Amino acid sequence: MNELVNTLNEYVWSTALIALCLGTGLYFSIRSRFLQVRHLREMTRLMMDGKSSDQGVSSFQALTMTLAGRVGTGNIAGVATAITFGGPGAVFWMWMVAFLGASSAFVESTLGQVYKESINGQYRGGPAFYIEKGLGMKWYALLFAFVTIFATGLLLPGVQANSIAESLKTAAGVDTTITGVLLAIALAFIIFGGVKRIATFAEVVVPFMALGYIVVACIIVALHIEQLPSVLALIFKSAFGLEAGFGAILGLAIQWGVKRGVYSNEAGQGTGPHASSAAEVSHPAKQGLVQGFSVYVDTLFVCSATAFMLLITGQYNVQAPDGSPMFTGIQGVAAGPGYVQTALENILPGFGSLFVAIALLFFAFTTIVAYYYIAETNIAYINRTVGRPWLTFLLKIALVGSTFYGTIRTADAAWALGDLGVGLMAWLNIVAILLMRNTAFKCLRDYEAQKAQGKDPVFDPVALGIKNADYWVGRNAGLQQGKANGGTVTAETTS
């Protein structure tokens, strides 16, 4: 089984996908005149803009739901494995994926908002919705939906759960089976509570966990500040094959940096639009910009925190393609969260290892919750046609079971399956957003034009020549009717 999964990964994560991820981000960045730089201030302002409604969540809640999916084990274990197999230069390519990927995140999340629907009183959207409505290719939309349900409902939760179990076992000797049972119970409590409970949980936990982790990383860096310039030099030299010790693995630095970068920040993968589509906003570009900023939070902040802690303390290993050691800074620890735990434990004895385990518990658990929401949204998409409400219940049982199983299977198997799921989703979604790019950039130009006129931008798809944006057409018609009647009509009553 492992051999089959590894073989499939070689095809899925070929050089073509690496080039596609970087190339798409670069193209979108140039096409948008580097919106991730020009609109950085607007991104931060919009995070706190808007309020939740009966149908949708606030921009901040949608952001934290997205970050719940993005900030996970990839930020700790993923960074460690990228350095192990790609050298310190892999960190640079993770940064590059984040910088360019912010534009991809804008495009996919804006499209999610344009083509969202109100289903059973809740906003739903994502690649399956915009592929069907924007491209008119229902078979393609269904393919993405099935792949995503399989990936986020069965494959990816095991990666997160495995990292939680291994870190708690390392830090406190907790048996992996006990961890699995407790995770399954906690997960069931949240996902059976619906999207509002998921949004509330993410809104409280995500900012707390990310900020706490970054603060500790800053303390570690401050204690070794004199080494920071040499660490930065090592990262940049290794990224371009200029460091003698790691020059032989330049290709692997790019490959692992992009692979783990995409796994961590998920830009272009197609997961982000699901949560962003649930936001209550007046214009799709608003949430697109917010989601662009979430990529920065994930990679430039949290992943960098992990990388600096490992590199500045020397607690990492680098392997050649044949498995032989190129650099050994830590003995007897497999690539993953154990590296970070060992690094912090050496600096903060009695606290470091446990802190990483707790941080990873929050990171990975919120990611599993986000995976459920993504899979549930794709089932809601399918149920528009087939009407099988029991599929949602089956998903909940499958996801809880996958989470438990992930705690007791090997880390290598978990990561291999996770990589396969991420790769398949990335292929399908990036091709789709490339084909639909003009719609997203129409929205951006419209948003910028209205802002230049001093307006709070409001989206009118008919005026922009965008078809099948049915939610927005109905919303605007309801607002116009309300004005004609001399009253006010909110978005909640016009959907």
N, C-alpha and C positions, 0 to 999 in steps of 0.2 A: 504493500500500500504506500509506504513512504517513498519508494523508488518511483512509483507512478506519479505521485504528487510532485516530487522534485523534477521529474521529466516535464510535466505540464508547466511548471513554473519557469523552466528554461525557455519554453516557447512564449509564454505569456509575458515574462519579464525579459524579453529580448532587447537588443539595442534599439529596435524600432520603437518600443514603448518609452524607453528612456528619452529618445530624441523627440517623441511626440509630446511628452510632458513638458520638457524644457522649451521646445519649439513653439508649442501652443501658448505657453505663458509669455514668451518673448513677443510673439505676434500680437497677442491681446494687449500687452503693455505698450507696444509701439502704436497700435491702432487707437488706443485710448489716451495716447500722449502721457503714459505713465500715471494713470489715475491714482495708483497706490501711493504716489508722492504728492501729486497736485491736491488731492482731496484728503490728505491725512488728517487735517484739522476737522474737516467735515465728518469724517468717519467717527472720530471721538465724540463729536457733538451729538451725532445721530444715535449713538448708543443709548442715551438716556431720553431720547425723543419718543413720543407716542405712549399710548396706554393700552392695556389689554381690554378685550371685550368679551362678550359671551361666546363669540366664535373664535377669536384669535388671542394670541398672547402679545405682550409688549415687545418692542425691539430688543430691549435688554434681556428679557426672558428667552427670546428666540436666539440671541447671541449666546447666552449661557447654555442653552440646550445644544447648540452647535459645538460650543467649546467642550461640553460634556463628552461629545463624540470624538473631538479632536485631541483633547488633552487626556491621554491614557498611557498605557504601558509603552507605547512608542516613544514617549518623551523621556523615559528612563531606560528600560530594557532595549528599546529600539536604537537609541543613541549609542549605547554600549556595544551592541552588535555591529552597528555601522562602523565604529572605530576599530573594532576587532578585525573585520574583514576588508575594510576599505582604508584603514589608517586615519590619522587625524585630519587629512584632507577631506574626508567624507563630510565633516562638519560644515565646511565651506559650501559644498554642493547642497546640503540641507538648507543652508541660508539662501542659496540661489533659487532653489525650488520654492521657498516661502516668498521671496521677493517677487518673482515672476508669477507665482501661483496666486498671489493676491488678486491679480487681474482675472485669472480663470475663475476664482471664487466669486468675484463680482458678476461675471457673465452668467454662470450657472444659477446663482441665487436670484439674480434679477429675472431670469427666465422662469424660475420657479414661482415668483410672485406674479408675473404676467399671466401665466396659465393656471393659476391655482383655482380650486373649486371649494364650495362649501358642501361638505358631506356629513349628514347627520348632525348638523349644527356646529361643525368644526372645520376650520380651513385645512385643506390638504393640497399638497403639491409636491413636485419633484421631477426628476428626469422622465419618468414614465408618462406623466401628464404633459410635459412640454414636448416630448417626442411625438406623442399622438396628435396633439393640437397644432404644434408648430411645423412639424414635418409631414403630418398626415400618414404616418407609418405605424399603424397599430401593432403589427407583428413585432416591430423593433421595440416598441414600448413594452409589450408583454414580455419580450425576451429580457429587457433590462429589469422589469419587475421581478421575474422569477429568479434571475441571477442574484439580485439584491436580497430577496427574501432568504435564499439559500446561504448567501455570504454573511449577512448581518444576523440572521436567525440561528445559523448552525455553525459556521466556520469561525467567524471573528470573536464571538464571546469566549471561546475556549482559550484564545491567546491572552486575553485580559485576566481571566480567572486563573490561568496557570501561573502568571506572574504574581498575582496576589498570594496564591498558595505557597509558592516557592519563597517569596520574600518573608512571609510570616513564619515559615518553617525555619529559615535562616536566622531571623531576629529573635524569635521567642519559642522555637521548637514546637509550634502548633502543627498537629497532624493534618496533612492535606485533605483527608476525608472530612474532618471536622470543619475545616475552612469551607469546603464544598457545600456541606449541609447548611451552614450559617448564611453563606452567600445566596443559596437557592431560596431560603426563607425570606431574607430581606428583599431580594429581587421580586419575588412573587407579590409581596406586600405593595410595592411601588407600582409595578406594571398592571396590576389588577385595579389600580385606582384611577386610571385614565390619564389623558394628556395634561390636565390641569395639575394633577399631583406630580407628574414628571417635571413640568415647568417650574413648579414651586420648589421641588427638591433641587433642581439644577441651579436655580437662582440663588439659593442659600449656600450650597456646598461648593460650587465651582469657583467663585471668586475667592472664597476662604482658602481652598486647597492650593490654588495656583499662587496666590500672594505669599502664603506661608512658605512654600517650596522655594520661590524666588528669593525671599528674604534670607533663608538659610544659605542658599547658594552665594548670595552677595557677601555674607559673613565669611564663608570659606575663601572666596576670592580675596576679600580684604585682608585676611590673615596671611595670604601668600601673594600680596599685590606686586611684590618685586619680581615675581615670575610671570606676571601677566603678559608683558611685551614679548617674551620668548615663546610663550604658548600661542599667541596670535600669529607670530612669525611662522611657527611650526605648522599651524593650520593652513595658512596661505601658501607656503612653500610646498607642502604636501599635496595641496589641491591641484597644483600645476606640475607636479613631478620634479620640483626643484630641490626637494629634500633628499639627500643621498640615501638615507636609510629607507625611504618609502617610495622612491622614484619608480620602482618596478611594478607598483600596483596602482598607477595613475588611473587606468581604466576601471579598476575595482572601486577606487575612491568615488568616481563619478557614479558608477552603477549603484553602490550601496548608499551613497548620499541621496540620490534621487529616489531610490526604492524606499528607504526609511523616511525620507522627507515627505513623500506622497502618503505613506502609511500614517505618518504622524499628523500632518496638517490637512490631509484629505482634499486639498485643492484640486478640482477637476475630476475627482473620483466620483462625484455624484451624491455623496451623503449629505453635504451641507444644505442643499436646496430643500430638503424635507422639512427641517426645522425652520429655516428662514421663510418658507411659504406660509407658516402658521402665524407670522407677525401681522399685527394690525397697523398698516401704514397707508399713506395717501398716494404713494408713488413707488413702483417696484425698485427704482434705483436707490431709494433710501436704504432698504434692507440689503441690497447688493453691496453698498459701500460698507455697511456694518459688518457684513460677512467677510469682506476683504480684510478688515482690521483683525478679525479673529485668527487669520492665518499668522499674522505677526505675533499675536499673543502666544500662540501655540509653539511656533518654531523659534522665532527670534528671542523670545523671553524664556519659555520653559525648557525647550530643548537645549538652548545655549547654556542655561543654568547647569544642566546635567553634564554637558560637554566640558565646561570650565572646571567643574568639580573633579572630573576624572583626569583631565589633562594637567591641571595645575598641581594635583597631588601625585601624579605619576601612577595612579592606580588603574592601569588598563593594560591590555595585551594587544598585539597586532600579529596576525598570522599571514603567511604567504599563501598563494593559491593551492600549494601542495600540502598545506597544514603545518608546515614547519614554522617555528617562532621567528618573527622579525624583531619584536620588542616584547619583553616580559617584565611587567611592573607589578604583577600580582600572581601568586601561585595557587593552584588548586581550586580556582573559582571559574565556573562556566560563564561564558559571555552572557550578560543580562543584568538584572537588578543587583545581583551579588557584587558586581564591580562597584556600584555606587554605594551600596551598604558598607563594603569594606573601606572605601575611601573616607566616608564620613565617620565610621567607627574609629579609624586611626586618628582622626582629628578631634572627634568628640566622643571619647570612650564612654560606653554605657548608654549613649543616646543616639548616635548616628545611625546604626543599623535599624533600630526600632523606628526612628523618624522616617526613614525611607520606606519601610514596610507600611507605615500608616499612610504616608503620602500616596504610595502606589495603590493602597486599598481604596482611597477616595478617587484617585485618578481613574483607575481601571473599572471600578464599580459604576461610576457615573457614565463611563463609556458604554458599558453593557446596557444600561438603561436607555441610552441614546440609540443603541443598535436596535432595541426593541421598537422604539418609536419609528425608526426608519422602515423596519420590516412591516410594521403594522400599517404604515401609510401605503406601502405597495400592495398589501392585501386589500386595503380600502379601495385602491385603484382597480384591482381585479374584480372586487365585489360590486362595482358599479354595473358590471355586465352579468356576472354569474350569480350574484346574490347568495353567497354561502357564509352567513355570519359565524358559523362554527369554525371557520378557518382562523379567525382571530384567537379564539380559545385554544385551538391546536398550536398556534404559534407560541402562545404564552407557555404552554407545557413544554414544547420543544426547546425554547430558549432557556428555560430553567434547567432542563435536563442537560443541554449543551454546556451550560455554565458549570454545573456540577461535574460533568465528565472532564471538562477542561482542567480542573484542579488536580486530577489524578493521572493525566496522560503526560508524556514527555514534552519538554519545552520545544525541542526540534520539530516534532510532529505538529504542535500547535502553531508555531510560526510558519511552517510550510503551508498549512491549510489557510492560515490568515493571509499570507502573501498571494495565494491563488485567488482568493475572494476579492482582494483589493485590486489586483491586476485586471481581472475580468471586468469589474465595474468601471475601472479607469478607461479601458479600451472603448467600451460601449458609450460612456458618457462624453469623453473628449471628442470623439467623432461627431456626436450629436451637437455639442455646443459650437464646434467649428462650423457646422452646416447652418446653425441658427444665430451666428454671431451678429448679423445685421440688426436683428430685433433688439438684442441687448444694447447695442450701441445707439440705436434710435432712442431708446429710453434714456441713456446717458446724456445725449445731446439735448433732449427735451428737458431733462431735469436741470441741466446747466443753464439752458436758456431761461427757464422760469426763475431760477435763482438769481440770474443776472438782472431780472426785472423786479427783484425784491419780493417775489411771491413765495408762498409755501407751496412747493410743487404738487400738483394734482394730476393724476394719470388719466388720459383720454385715448384709448387705443384706436378709436375710430378716426380721430384727427391725425394719428400717426400712420394710418393704413395697416394696423396690426389686426389680423383676423383671429377669431376663435378665442379671444380674451373675454369669455362670457361673463365671468364674475364682475369684471370692471364695467362692462357695458350695463349690466343690471344695477350695479351700485350707482353709477352716474345717473341712470334713468330715475332711480328712486330719489336721489338727491334733488334732481330737477323737479320732480313731482312734488316733493316736499316744499320747495321754494314757491312753486306755483300755487300751492294751497296756503301759503303764508305761514308755514310752520318749519320746523327743523326735523330732519331725518338723519339718523346716525347710520353708520356702516352696518351695525348689527341688524337693522331692520330692513336693509335693502338687498340682502344677499339671498 
